[in-house]
Amino acid sequence: MSFYVRNLSKIFNDQVVVNDVSFELEHGRCVALIGPNGAGKTTLLKMLTGLIAYKQGEISFQKAKEWKQDIGFLPQVPFFYEWMTPGEFLTFVGRLSKMDEDLLSRKIEEVLTATGLSEVRNKKIQGFSGGMKQRLGLAQAILHEPALLFLDEPVSALDPVGRREVMTILSNLKTKTTILYSTHVLHDAEEISDDILLMKNGEIISQGTLEQLLSQASDVFEVESASSLPEMNNFTINLIRPNKAEVSFKSIEEKKQFLQWCVDQDINLVSFQERKQTLETLFMEAVKP
Amino acid sequence: MRGFITLVKKEYLGSIRSKKVIWLPIVFMLMTLTQPLTLYYMEDILKMGGGLPEGSVLQMPVPSAEEVMASVLSQLNTLGVLVIVIAVMSTISDERKNGSLTFILTRPVSSLQIVGSKTLAEGSIVVISFICGYLLSYYYTVILFSTIPIQQVMESMLIYSLYCLFIVVCVIFSSAILTSNGAIAIVNILFFSVLSIAGSLFSEFLKWSPTELSNHAMNTLIDESTHGLTGSILVTIILMILLLFAGARAVDQKRV
């Protein structure tokens, strides 16, 4: 099973929220959807889960009529029937997903344990904290073992411990399930994602495996010398300390010129290296206006 | 089918937890009970609180038992509609607003099942509440006034039950297309009052209108004329089915 999206667009009141988005999810991959606020991540996820209708584009998973059987969705701010208990709620949604009764009761035990909610399974959801609701949201999303999991900021409402737990759950799921999740926590994304979709202003501006993106040659180099660096008016430079700076080069020629210049100026270079790419530097570069 | 039953069960569970299954019958019983009681004790009530001059003689015509029951229904035409609207109005709009509908909409369930389950659950609670109230007022009417043939009472009860169901379907439909509960309440109350006033003004033109059902229910008690009854019933049922499908469509199009 792979999941295609082709040329998907959505316009709300003359404003393009999702603009010509195309990508593909391969089976068993964990894909992080990152981008600044208002980039259209939530809208895109809602379109993929069928919560928002679309006119332009194609989502190929829909070729099957009952495709909702195969997806799980965690909304950004999950809200439940407050008068239900987690046990009742999971039974309710499990039956809606046409799960077998035996399997359902076994799976409910399993997901409640996995999300650390077994102790409160018979308490009303009314008194739950934001983090507990987030976990219950995750529990209902993975309950029916969907082939595709869409999570809208699964860790944003959680404390560090809860975040770690959710990350563990997600890494365990990776073997069975294809996961697409949006997040602002780039560190986590770097840790468990296989692929990255970077979104800005409704468009996917960068996509690929994590390794590909991080190994993309950077045009920024860090240069450090034993003593203070002299004025370097010929080059685009960002001085960090008197003896350390970031220099960006437009071409290899320029880099050669720079090194030549260092030799000419008799600068005692300690190090000269490509700046290490992280998801954060990538993100910052990409969203720069 | 299992999805539908699951949804219906959830609606009932919600109504039990919110105590709607208790307060709605009680409200209906209070509304219907006051009618035979006030009519019976009218003389005493006027004497006690009316400030009539000493020695004035009151001559109240004693209404027939049929008239008392008819006045119960006319009481429900105003207050009853209001109570039904308030009890049902938030059923879809609240779930959409707070996002809990998301969990149903991302499951393999059709929107017709969602609207249908709500209609069945809310409709049955409203109709049973009405029947409780109506039978209670029947009991008091028989005690305080005279007996009425049970068949007449049952007929009027069934006709009025259909009217209650129609109100529920209208409110659920507006809950599917509108977001604000205030708007839902105002639209429905205006709709039903305008339609019933229009029905009495243009009685021939609107003789099949659903609001005429309440007049038919009263007529079966008083003079047993059934002119236009079948038409009203048919029109009401057709309208209910149309509104059900239109509501399902609205849920589909206005998902989040």
Interface residues (C-beta under 8 A of the other chain):
Chain A: K46 T49 G50 L51 I52 A53 E66 K68 Q69 I71 G72 F73 P75 V77 P78 F79 F80 Y81 W83 M84 E88 F92 V93 R95 L96 S97 K98 Q140
Chain B: R2 G3 T6 L7 K10 L13 G14 R17 S18 N98 G99 S100 T102 F103 I104 L105 T106 R107 P108 V109 D252 Q253 R255 V256
